[in-house]
Amino acid sequence: MAPTPDEALRHVRLLMLVNDVSLRNLIPAELANDLGFFQSKPAASFSPVVVTPDALGDAWREGRVHRPMIVH
């Protein structure tokens, strides 16, 4: 519980892309009600492939992927 950033990084096992959608027009009204995000944050979508950090080799440094990302 409450790991430091370095401790948390040692527990990263898989990496994948996520498309986190925000319906920006709905956010202000939801935040005004103090209920947090309900309708303005629909389900996210995930990539169909995951990789391990070691599969990235030297491209995985300091908790980040140091490679270009190309999306089609």
N, CA, C and O atoms as a Maestro MAE file, in Angstrom:
{
 s_m_m2io_version
 :::
 2.0.0
}

f_m_ct {
 s_m_title
 :::
 protein
 m_atom[288] {
  # First column is atom index #
  i_m_mmod_type
  r_m_x_coord
  r_m_y_coord
  r_m_z_coord
  i_m_residue_number
  s_m_chain_name
  s_m_pdb_residue_name
  s_m_pdb_atom_name
  i_m_atomic_number
  :::
  1 25 0.836 -1.177 0.000 1 A "MET " " N  " 7
  2 3 0.000 0.000 0.000 1 A "MET " " CA " 6
  3 2 0.883 1.243 0.000 1 A "MET " " C  " 6
  4 15 1.941 1.277 0.629 1 A "MET " " O  " 8
  5 25 0.425 2.252 -0.714 2 A "ALA " " N  " 7
  6 3 1.116 3.535 -0.817 2 A "ALA " " CA " 6
  7 2 2.583 3.380 -1.197 2 A "ALA " " C  " 6
  8 15 3.459 3.889 -0.498 2 A "ALA " " O  " 8
  9 25 2.865 2.679 -2.303 3 A "PRO " " N  " 7
  10 3 4.267 2.507 -2.692 3 A "PRO " " CA " 6
  11 2 4.858 3.814 -3.214 3 A "PRO " " C  " 6
  12 15 4.131 4.702 -3.659 3 A "PRO " " O  " 8
  13 25 6.157 3.916 -3.156 4 A "THR " " N  " 7
  14 3 6.844 5.032 -3.788 4 A "THR " " CA " 6
  15 2 6.779 4.796 -5.303 4 A "THR " " C  " 6
  16 15 6.479 3.683 -5.735 4 A "THR " " O  " 8
  17 25 7.051 5.805 -6.099 5 A "PRO " " N  " 7
  18 3 7.056 5.588 -7.553 5 A "PRO " " CA " 6
  19 2 8.011 4.468 -7.981 5 A "PRO " " C  " 6
  20 15 7.673 3.677 -8.861 5 A "PRO " " O  " 8
  21 25 9.184 4.394 -7.376 6 A "ASP " " N  " 7
  22 3 10.127 3.332 -7.735 6 A "ASP " " CA " 6
  23 2 9.598 1.952 -7.364 6 A "ASP " " C  " 6
  24 15 9.772 0.994 -8.117 6 A "ASP " " O  " 8
  25 25 8.952 1.851 -6.206 7 A "GLU " " N  " 7
  26 3 8.377 0.568 -5.795 7 A "GLU " " CA " 6
  27 2 7.243 0.159 -6.734 7 A "GLU " " C  " 6
  28 15 7.145 -1.006 -7.120 7 A "GLU " " O  " 8
  29 25 6.399 1.100 -7.095 8 A "ALA " " N  " 7
  30 3 5.289 0.807 -7.999 8 A "ALA " " CA " 6
  31 2 5.802 0.357 -9.352 8 A "ALA " " C  " 6
  32 15 5.230 -0.549 -9.958 8 A "ALA " " O  " 8
  33 25 6.860 0.965 -9.832 9 A "LEU " " N  " 7
  34 3 7.427 0.625 -11.134 9 A "LEU " " CA " 6
  35 2 7.909 -0.816 -11.174 9 A "LEU " " C  " 6
  36 15 7.844 -1.452 -12.226 9 A "LEU " " O  " 8
  37 25 8.384 -1.342 -10.070 10 A "ARG " " N  " 7
  38 3 8.849 -2.734 -10.025 10 A "ARG " " CA " 6
  39 2 7.694 -3.728 -10.176 10 A "ARG " " C  " 6
  40 15 7.929 -4.910 -10.423 10 A "ARG " " O  " 8
  41 25 6.463 -3.267 -10.033 11 A "HIS " " N  " 7
  42 3 5.300 -4.145 -10.142 11 A "HIS " " CA " 6
  43 2 4.622 -4.081 -11.506 11 A "HIS " " C  " 6
  44 15 3.625 -4.770 -11.724 11 A "HIS " " O  " 8
  45 25 5.134 -3.278 -12.423 12 A "VAL " " N  " 7
  46 3 4.552 -3.199 -13.763 12 A "VAL " " CA " 6
  47 2 4.867 -4.498 -14.488 12 A "VAL " " C  " 6
  48 15 6.030 -4.874 -14.634 12 A "VAL " " O  " 8
  49 25 3.819 -5.183 -14.943 13 A "ARG " " N  " 7
  50 3 3.990 -6.475 -15.618 13 A "ARG " " CA " 6
  51 2 3.626 -6.437 -17.093 13 A "ARG " " C  " 6
  52 15 4.255 -7.112 -17.908 13 A "ARG " " O  " 8
  53 25 2.616 -5.653 -17.440 14 A "LEU " " N  " 7
  54 3 2.146 -5.575 -18.818 14 A "LEU " " CA " 6
  55 2 1.887 -4.130 -19.209 14 A "LEU " " C  " 6
  56 15 1.533 -3.302 -18.370 14 A "LEU " " O  " 8
  57 25 2.066 -3.835 -20.495 15 A "LEU " " N  " 7
  58 3 1.817 -2.498 -21.028 15 A "LEU " " CA " 6
  59 2 0.844 -2.620 -22.197 15 A "LEU " " C  " 6
  60 15 0.942 -3.534 -23.016 15 A "LEU " " O  " 8
  61 25 -0.088 -1.684 -22.254 16 A "MET " " N  " 7
  62 3 -1.037 -1.651 -23.356 16 A "MET " " CA " 6
  63 2 -1.533 -0.213 -23.550 16 A "MET " " C  " 6
  64 15 -1.325 0.646 -22.693 16 A "MET " " O  " 8
  65 25 -2.174 0.027 -24.659 17 A "LEU " " N  " 7
  66 3 -2.744 1.339 -24.927 17 A "LEU " " CA " 6
  67 2 -4.183 1.374 -24.435 17 A "LEU " " C  " 6
  68 15 -4.897 0.372 -24.489 17 A "LEU " " O  " 8
  69 25 -4.596 2.537 -23.959 18 A "VAL " " N  " 7
  70 3 -5.983 2.741 -23.554 18 A "VAL " " CA " 6
  71 2 -6.475 4.056 -24.161 18 A "VAL " " C  " 6
  72 15 -5.760 5.059 -24.159 18 A "VAL " " O  " 8
  73 25 -7.675 4.037 -24.667 19 A "ASN " " N  " 7
  74 3 -8.312 5.243 -25.176 19 A "ASN " " CA " 6
  75 2 -9.323 5.683 -24.120 19 A "ASN " " C  " 6
  76 15 -10.436 5.160 -24.056 19 A "ASN " " O  " 8
  77 25 -8.928 6.636 -23.305 20 A "ASP " " N  " 7
  78 3 -9.765 7.129 -22.217 20 A "ASP " " CA " 6
  79 2 -10.596 8.288 -22.744 20 A "ASP " " C  " 6
  80 15 -10.065 9.371 -22.992 20 A "ASP " " O  " 8
  81 25 -11.873 8.073 -22.914 21 A "VAL " " N  " 7
  82 3 -12.771 9.061 -23.521 21 A "VAL " " CA " 6
  83 2 -13.358 9.971 -22.446 21 A "VAL " " C  " 6
  84 15 -13.748 9.509 -21.374 21 A "VAL " " O  " 8
  85 25 -13.415 11.260 -22.740 22 A "SER " " N  " 7
  86 3 -14.092 12.230 -21.869 22 A "SER " " CA " 6
  87 2 -15.106 13.002 -22.698 22 A "SER " " C  " 6
  88 15 -14.774 13.548 -23.750 22 A "SER " " O  " 8
  89 25 -16.328 13.044 -22.224 23 A "LEU " " N  " 7
  90 3 -17.367 13.840 -22.887 23 A "LEU " " CA " 6
  91 2 -17.348 15.215 -22.227 23 A "LEU " " C  " 6
  92 15 -18.073 15.477 -21.268 23 A "LEU " " O  " 8
  93 25 -16.510 16.072 -22.762 24 A "ARG " " N  " 7
  94 3 -16.185 17.350 -22.119 24 A "ARG " " CA " 6
  95 2 -17.386 18.254 -21.859 24 A "ARG " " C  " 6
  96 15 -17.379 19.012 -20.889 24 A "ARG " " O  " 8
  97 25 -18.399 18.193 -22.687 25 A "ASN " " N  " 7
  98 3 -19.564 19.052 -22.471 25 A "ASN " " CA " 6
  99 2 -20.348 18.667 -21.224 25 A "ASN " " C  " 6
  100 15 -21.084 19.491 -20.680 25 A "ASN " " O  " 8
  101 25 -20.203 17.432 -20.764 26 A "LEU " " N  " 7
  102 3 -20.939 16.972 -19.585 26 A "LEU " " CA " 6
  103 2 -20.158 17.155 -18.282 26 A "LEU " " C  " 6
  104 15 -20.751 17.129 -17.203 26 A "LEU " " O  " 8
  105 25 -18.874 17.333 -18.364 27 A "ILE " " N  " 7
  106 3 -18.028 17.372 -17.165 27 A "ILE " " CA " 6
  107 2 -18.375 18.515 -16.215 27 A "ILE " " C  " 6
  108 15 -18.534 18.255 -15.022 27 A "ILE " " O  " 8
  109 25 -18.504 19.765 -16.665 28 A "PRO " " N  " 7
  110 3 -18.761 20.852 -15.705 28 A "PRO " " CA " 6
  111 2 -20.009 20.636 -14.855 28 A "PRO " " C  " 6
  112 15 -19.986 20.885 -13.650 28 A "PRO " " O  " 8
  113 25 -21.085 20.180 -15.463 29 A "ALA " " N  " 7
  114 3 -22.322 19.963 -14.703 29 A "ALA " " CA " 6
  115 2 -22.153 18.843 -13.687 29 A "ALA " " C  " 6
  116 15 -22.672 18.931 -12.574 29 A "ALA " " O  " 8
  117 25 -21.444 17.808 -14.055 30 A "GLU " " N  " 7
  118 3 -21.235 16.701 -13.117 30 A "GLU " " CA " 6
  119 2 -20.350 17.108 -11.952 30 A "GLU " " C  " 6
  120 15 -20.610 16.728 -10.810 30 A "GLU " " O  " 8
  121 25 -19.320 17.868 -12.227 31 A "LEU " " N  " 7
  122 3 -18.437 18.312 -11.143 31 A "LEU " " CA " 6
  123 2 -19.154 19.285 -10.210 31 A "LEU " " C  " 6
  124 15 -18.856 19.334 -9.016 31 A "LEU " " O  " 8
  125 25 -20.086 20.050 -10.742 32 A "ALA " " N  " 7
  126 3 -20.845 20.992 -9.916 32 A "ALA " " CA " 6
  127 2 -21.735 20.269 -8.906 32 A "ALA " " C  " 6
  128 15 -22.074 20.833 -7.865 32 A "ALA " " O  " 8
  129 25 -22.110 19.042 -9.202 33 A "ASN " " N  " 7
  130 3 -22.956 18.254 -8.299 33 A "ASN " " CA " 6
  131 2 -22.153 17.484 -7.258 33 A "ASN " " C  " 6
  132 15 -22.737 16.784 -6.430 33 A "ASN " " O  " 8
  133 25 -20.834 17.596 -7.281 34 A "ASP " " N  " 7
  134 3 -19.950 16.899 -6.335 34 A "ASP " " CA " 6
  135 2 -20.101 15.382 -6.372 34 A "ASP " " C  " 6
  136 15 -19.771 14.707 -5.397 34 A "ASP " " O  " 8
  137 25 -20.591 14.842 -7.476 35 A "LEU " " N  " 7
  138 3 -20.728 13.390 -7.589 35 A "LEU " " CA " 6
  139 2 -19.579 12.768 -8.376 35 A "LEU " " C  " 6
  140 15 -19.477 11.545 -8.466 35 A "LEU " " O  " 8
  141 25 -18.727 13.593 -8.938 36 A "GLY " " N  " 7
  142 3 -17.640 13.065 -9.758 36 A "GLY " " CA " 6
  143 2 -18.129 12.725 -11.148 36 A "GLY " " C  " 6
  144 15 -19.213 13.137 -11.563 36 A "GLY " " O  " 8
  145 25 -17.319 11.969 -11.857 37 A "PHE " " N  " 7
  146 3 -17.646 11.610 -13.234 37 A "PHE " " CA " 6
  147 2 -18.601 10.425 -13.247 37 A "PHE " " C  " 6
  148 15 -18.317 9.380 -12.660 37 A "PHE " " O  " 8
  149 25 -19.727 10.593 -13.915 38 A "PHE " " N  " 7
  150 3 -20.686 9.502 -14.017 38 A "PHE " " CA " 6
  151 2 -20.998 9.230 -15.488 38 A "PHE " " C  " 6
  152 15 -20.699 8.153 -16.003 38 A "PHE " " O  " 8
  153 25 -21.598 10.206 -16.155 39 A "GLN " " N  " 7
  154 3 -21.909 10.050 -17.575 39 A "GLN " " CA " 6
  155 2 -20.820 10.607 -18.471 39 A "GLN " " C  " 6
  156 15 -20.734 10.223 -19.637 39 A "GLN " " O  " 8
  157 25 -19.990 11.496 -17.961 40 A "SER " " N  " 7
  158 3 -18.996 12.144 -18.799 40 A "SER " " CA " 6
  159 2 -17.757 11.275 -19.041 40 A "SER " " C  " 6
  160 15 -16.892 11.648 -19.834 40 A "SER " " O  " 8
  161 25 -17.662 10.126 -18.370 41 A "LYS " " N  " 7
  162 3 -16.534 9.207 -18.570 41 A "LYS " " CA " 6
  163 2 -17.078 7.831 -18.945 41 A "LYS " " C  " 6
  164 15 -17.184 6.954 -18.088 41 A "LYS " " O  " 8
  165 25 -17.427 7.632 -20.229 42 A "PRO " " N  " 7
  166 3 -17.922 6.317 -20.632 42 A "PRO " " CA " 6
  167 2 -16.791 5.278 -20.590 42 A "PRO " " C  " 6
  168 15 -15.649 5.601 -20.266 42 A "PRO " " O  " 8
  169 25 -17.123 4.057 -20.916 43 A "ALA " " N  " 7
  170 3 -16.142 2.975 -20.885 43 A "ALA " " CA " 6
  171 2 -14.961 3.279 -21.801 43 A "ALA " " C  " 6
  172 15 -15.133 3.816 -22.896 43 A "ALA " " O  " 8
  173 25 -13.774 2.934 -21.345 44 A "ALA " " N  " 7
  174 3 -12.558 3.095 -22.141 44 A "ALA " " CA " 6
  175 2 -12.400 1.886 -23.061 44 A "ALA " " C  " 6
  176 15 -12.984 0.829 -22.824 44 A "ALA " " O  " 8
  177 25 -11.607 2.061 -24.106 45 A "SER " " N  " 7
  178 3 -11.293 0.932 -24.984 45 A "SER " " CA " 6
  179 2 -9.793 0.648 -24.888 45 A "SER " " C  " 6
  180 15 -8.985 1.552 -24.678 45 A "SER " " O  " 8
  181 25 -9.448 -0.615 -25.046 46 A "PHE " " N  " 7
  182 3 -8.067 -1.052 -24.867 46 A "PHE " " CA " 6
  183 2 -7.522 -1.690 -26.141 46 A "PHE " " C  " 6
  184 15 -8.274 -2.202 -26.970 46 A "PHE " " O  " 8
  185 25 -6.215 -1.647 -26.276 47 A "SER " " N  " 7
  186 3 -5.571 -2.274 -27.421 47 A "SER " " CA " 6
  187 2 -5.735 -3.784 -27.349 47 A "SER " " C  " 6
  188 15 -5.886 -4.338 -26.261 47 A "SER " " O  " 8
  189 25 -5.705 -4.460 -28.500 48 A "PRO " " N  " 7
  190 3 -5.865 -5.912 -28.495 48 A "PRO " " CA " 6
  191 2 -4.574 -6.661 -28.142 48 A "PRO " " C  " 6
  192 15 -4.567 -7.889 -28.065 48 A "PRO " " O  " 8
  193 25 -3.501 -5.927 -27.931 49 A "VAL " " N  " 7
  194 3 -2.200 -6.548 -27.677 49 A "VAL " " CA " 6
  195 2 -1.568 -5.904 -26.451 49 A "VAL " " C  " 6
  196 15 -1.671 -4.693 -26.252 49 A "VAL " " O  " 8
  197 25 -0.918 -6.715 -25.636 50 A "VAL " " N  " 7
  198 3 -0.129 -6.211 -24.514 50 A "VAL " " CA " 6
  199 2 1.300 -6.711 -24.679 50 A "VAL " " C  " 6
  200 15 1.541 -7.733 -25.321 50 A "VAL " " O  " 8
  201 25 2.246 -5.980 -24.092 51 A "VAL " " N  " 7
  202 3 3.654 -6.409 -24.104 51 A "VAL " " CA " 6
  203 2 4.203 -6.311 -22.687 51 A "VAL " " C  " 6
  204 15 3.684 -5.571 -21.851 51 A "VAL " " O  " 8
  205 25 5.233 -7.052 -22.443 52 A "THR " " N  " 7
  206 3 5.925 -6.959 -21.164 52 A "THR " " CA " 6
  207 2 7.000 -5.890 -21.275 52 A "THR " " C  " 6
  208 15 7.516 -5.654 -22.368 52 A "THR " " O  " 8
  209 25 7.345 -5.244 -20.185 53 A "PRO " " N  " 7
  210 3 8.409 -4.232 -20.247 53 A "PRO " " CA " 6
  211 2 9.719 -4.784 -20.792 53 A "PRO " " C  " 6
  212 15 10.419 -4.086 -21.525 53 A "PRO " " O  " 8
  213 25 10.068 -6.033 -20.447 54 A "ASP " " N  " 7
  214 3 11.340 -6.579 -20.932 54 A "ASP " " CA " 6
  215 2 11.326 -6.811 -22.440 54 A "ASP " " C  " 6
  216 15 12.386 -6.826 -23.067 54 A "ASP " " O  " 8
  217 25 10.136 -6.993 -23.040 55 A "ALA " " N  " 7
  218 3 10.049 -7.154 -24.496 55 A "ALA " " CA " 6
  219 2 10.445 -5.874 -25.216 55 A "ALA " " C  " 6
  220 15 10.836 -5.915 -26.383 55 A "ALA " " O  " 8
  221 25 10.348 -4.740 -24.533 56 A "LEU " " N  " 7
  222 3 10.721 -3.461 -25.141 56 A "LEU " " CA " 6
  223 2 12.207 -3.172 -25.029 56 A "LEU " " C  " 6
  224 15 12.711 -2.254 -25.677 56 A "LEU " " O  " 8
  225 25 12.913 -3.944 -24.218 57 A "GLY " " N  " 7
  226 3 14.366 -3.760 -24.083 57 A "GLY " " CA " 6
  227 2 14.722 -2.368 -23.604 57 A "GLY " " C  " 6
  228 15 14.153 -1.866 -22.635 57 A "GLY " " O  " 8
  229 25 15.674 -1.747 -24.293 58 A "ASP " " N  " 7
  230 3 16.153 -0.417 -23.907 58 A "ASP " " CA " 6
  231 2 15.111 0.680 -24.107 58 A "ASP " " C  " 6
  232 15 15.278 1.791 -23.604 58 A "ASP " " O  " 8
  233 25 14.039 0.378 -24.837 59 A "ALA " " N  " 7
  234 3 12.998 1.386 -25.067 59 A "ALA " " CA " 6
  235 2 12.152 1.608 -23.813 59 A "ALA " " C  " 6
  236 15 11.428 2.600 -23.739 59 A "ALA " " O  " 8
  237 25 12.224 0.707 -22.821 60 A "TRP " " N  " 7
  238 3 11.487 0.870 -21.559 60 A "TRP " " CA " 6
  239 2 12.455 1.426 -20.530 60 A "TRP " " C  " 6
  240 15 13.301 0.710 -19.994 60 A "TRP " " O  " 8
  241 25 12.312 2.723 -20.266 61 A "ARG " " N  " 7
  242 3 13.200 3.399 -19.312 61 A "ARG " " CA " 6
  243 2 12.382 4.341 -18.439 61 A "ARG " " C  " 6
  244 15 11.493 5.042 -18.922 61 A "ARG " " O  " 8
  245 25 12.699 4.346 -17.139 62 A "GLU " " N  " 7
  246 3 12.101 5.281 -16.188 62 A "GLU " " CA " 6
  247 2 10.566 5.242 -16.218 62 A "GLU " " C  " 6
  248 15 9.908 6.265 -16.033 62 A "GLU " " O  " 8
  249 25 10.010 4.051 -16.454 63 A "GLY " " N  " 7
  250 3 8.563 3.901 -16.452 63 A "GLY " " CA " 6
  251 2 7.874 4.441 -17.680 63 A "GLY " " C  " 6
  252 15 6.667 4.682 -17.660 63 A "GLY " " O  " 8
  253 25 8.623 4.636 -18.751 64 A "ARG " " N  " 7
  254 3 8.043 5.165 -19.993 64 A "ARG " " CA " 6
  255 2 8.591 4.405 -21.193 64 A "ARG " " C  " 6
  256 15 9.692 3.855 -21.160 64 A "ARG " " O  " 8
  257 25 7.791 4.392 -22.252 65 A "VAL " " N  " 7
  258 3 8.233 3.794 -23.505 65 A "VAL " " CA " 6
  259 2 8.896 4.891 -24.335 65 A "VAL " " C  " 6
  260 15 8.280 5.916 -24.625 65 A "VAL " " O  " 8
  261 25 10.126 4.675 -24.706 66 A "HIS " " N  " 7
  262 3 10.889 5.649 -25.487 66 A "HIS " " CA " 6
  263 2 10.990 5.143 -26.935 66 A "HIS " " C  " 6
  264 15 12.063 4.772 -27.410 66 A "HIS " " O  " 8
  265 25 9.847 5.140 -27.611 67 A "ARG " " N  " 7
  266 3 9.762 4.734 -29.010 67 A "ARG " " CA " 6
  267 2 8.645 5.534 -29.653 67 A "ARG " " C  " 6
  268 15 7.728 5.982 -28.965 67 A "ARG " " O  " 8
  269 25 8.708 5.716 -30.946 68 A "PRO " " N  " 7
  270 3 7.582 6.367 -31.613 68 A "PRO " " CA " 6
  271 2 6.355 5.445 -31.613 68 A "PRO " " C  " 6
  272 15 6.492 4.222 -31.637 68 A "PRO " " O  " 8
  273 25 5.185 6.029 -31.585 69 A "MET " " N  " 7
  274 3 3.953 5.255 -31.667 69 A "MET " " CA " 6
  275 2 3.256 5.595 -32.968 69 A "MET " " C  " 6
  276 15 3.014 6.764 -33.272 69 A "MET " " O  " 8
  277 25 2.940 4.572 -33.728 70 A "ILE " " N  " 7
  278 3 2.258 4.758 -34.999 70 A "ILE " " CA " 6
  279 2 0.914 4.036 -34.907 70 A "ILE " " C  " 6
  280 15 0.859 2.846 -34.600 70 A "ILE " " O  " 8
  281 25 -0.158 4.760 -35.173 71 A "VAL " " N  " 7
  282 3 -1.504 4.202 -35.084 71 A "VAL " " CA " 6
  283 2 -2.149 4.283 -36.449 71 A "VAL " " C  " 6
  284 15 -2.080 5.320 -37.108 71 A "VAL " " O  " 8
  285 25 -2.772 3.206 -36.882 72 A "HIS " " N  " 7
  286 3 -3.490 3.169 -38.159 72 A "HIS " " CA " 6
  287 2 -4.959 2.960 -37.906 72 A "HIS " " C  " 6
  288 15 -5.746 2.899 -38.850 72 A "HIS " " O  " 8
  :::
 }
 m_bond[287] {
  # First column is bond index #
  i_m_from
  i_m_to
  i_m_order
  :::
  1 1 2 1
  2 2 3 1
  3 3 4 2
  4 3 5 1
  5 5 6 1
  6 6 7 1
  7 7 8 2
  8 7 9 1
  9 9 10 1
  10 10 11 1
  11 11 12 2
  12 11 13 1
  13 13 14 1
  14 14 15 1
  15 15 16 2
  16 15 17 1
  17 17 18 1
  18 18 19 1
  19 19 20 2
  20 19 21 1
  21 21 22 1
  22 22 23 1
  23 23 24 2
  24 23 25 1
  25 25 26 1
  26 26 27 1
  27 27 28 2
  28 27 29 1
  29 29 30 1
  30 30 31 1
  31 31 32 2
  32 31 33 1
  33 33 34 1
  34 34 35 1
  35 35 36 2
  36 35 37 1
  37 37 38 1
  38 38 39 1
  39 39 40 2
  40 39 41 1
  41 41 42 1
  42 42 43 1
  43 43 44 2
  44 43 45 1
  45 45 46 1
  46 46 47 1
  47 47 48 2
  48 47 49 1
  49 49 50 1
  50 50 51 1
  51 51 52 2
  52 51 53 1
  53 53 54 1
  54 54 55 1
  55 55 56 2
  56 55 57 1
  57 57 58 1
  58 58 59 1
  59 59 60 2
  60 59 61 1
  61 61 62 1
  62 62 63 1
  63 63 64 2
  64 63 65 1
  65 65 66 1
  66 66 67 1
  67 67 68 2
  68 67 69 1
  69 69 70 1
  70 70 71 1
  71 71 72 2
  72 71 73 1
  73 73 74 1
  74 74 75 1
  75 75 76 2
  76 75 77 1
  77 77 78 1
  78 78 79 1
  79 79 80 2
  80 79 81 1
  81 81 82 1
  82 82 83 1
  83 83 84 2
  84 83 85 1
  85 85 86 1
  86 86 87 1
  87 87 88 2
  88 87 89 1
  89 89 90 1
  90 90 91 1
  91 91 92 2
  92 91 93 1
  93 93 94 1
  94 94 95 1
  95 95 96 2
  96 95 97 1
  97 97 98 1
  98 98 99 1
  99 99 100 2
  100 99 101 1
  101 101 102 1
  102 102 103 1
  103 103 104 2
  104 103 105 1
  105 105 106 1
  106 106 107 1
  107 107 108 2
  108 107 109 1
  109 109 110 1
  110 110 111 1
  111 111 112 2
  112 111 113 1
  113 113 114 1
  114 114 115 1
  115 115 116 2
  116 115 117 1
  117 117 118 1
  118 118 119 1
  119 119 120 2
  120 119 121 1
  121 121 122 1
  122 122 123 1
  123 123 124 2
  124 123 125 1
  125 125 126 1
  126 126 127 1
  127 127 128 2
  128 127 129 1
  129 129 130 1
  130 130 131 1
  131 131 132 2
  132 131 133 1
  133 133 134 1
  134 134 135 1
  135 135 136 2
  136 135 137 1
  137 137 138 1
  138 138 139 1
  139 139 140 2
  140 139 141 1
  141 141 142 1
  142 142 143 1
  143 143 144 2
  144 143 145 1
  145 145 146 1
  146 146 147 1
  147 147 148 2
  148 147 149 1
  149 149 150 1
  150 150 151 1
  151 151 152 2
  152 151 153 1
  153 153 154 1
  154 154 155 1
  155 155 156 2
  156 155 157 1
  157 157 158 1
  158 158 159 1
  159 159 160 2
  160 159 161 1
  161 161 162 1
  162 162 163 1
  163 163 164 2
  164 163 165 1
  165 165 166 1
  166 166 167 1
  167 167 168 2
  168 167 169 1
  169 169 170 1
  170 170 171 1
  171 171 172 2
  172 171 173 1
  173 173 174 1
  174 174 175 1
  175 175 176 2
  176 175 177 1
  177 177 178 1
  178 178 179 1
  179 179 180 2
  180 179 181 1
  181 181 182 1
  182 182 183 1
  183 183 184 2
  184 183 185 1
  185 185 186 1
  186 186 187 1
  187 187 188 2
  188 187 189 1
  189 189 190 1
  190 190 191 1
  191 191 192 2
  192 191 193 1
  193 193 194 1
  194 194 195 1
  195 195 196 2
  196 195 197 1
  197 197 198 1
  198 198 199 1
  199 199 200 2
  200 199 201 1
  201 201 202 1
  202 202 203 1
  203 203 204 2
  204 203 205 1
  205 205 206 1
  206 206 207 1
  207 207 208 2
  208 207 209 1
  209 209 210 1
  210 210 211 1
  211 211 212 2
  212 211 213 1
  213 213 214 1
  214 214 215 1
  215 215 216 2
  216 215 217 1
  217 217 218 1
  218 218 219 1
  219 219 220 2
  220 219 221 1
  221 221 222 1
  222 222 223 1
  223 223 224 2
  224 223 225 1
  225 225 226 1
  226 226 227 1
  227 227 228 2
  228 227 229 1
  229 229 230 1
  230 230 231 1
  231 231 232 2
  232 231 233 1
  233 233 234 1
  234 234 235 1
  235 235 236 2
  236 235 237 1
  237 237 238 1
  238 238 239 1
  239 239 240 2
  240 239 241 1
  241 241 242 1
  242 242 243 1
  243 243 244 2
  244 243 245 1
  245 245 246 1
  246 246 247 1
  247 247 248 2
  248 247 249 1
  249 249 250 1
  250 250 251 1
  251 251 252 2
  252 251 253 1
  253 253 254 1
  254 254 255 1
  255 255 256 2
  256 255 257 1
  257 257 258 1
  258 258 259 1
  259 259 260 2
  260 259 261 1
  261 261 262 1
  262 262 263 1
  263 263 264 2
  264 263 265 1
  265 265 266 1
  266 266 267 1
  267 267 268 2
  268 267 269 1
  269 269 270 1
  270 270 271 1
  271 271 272 2
  272 271 273 1
  273 273 274 1
  274 274 275 1
  275 275 276 2
  276 275 277 1
  277 277 278 1
  278 278 279 1
  279 279 280 2
  280 279 281 1
  281 281 282 1
  282 282 283 1
  283 283 284 2
  284 283 285 1
  285 285 286 1
  286 286 287 1
  287 287 288 2
  :::
 }
}
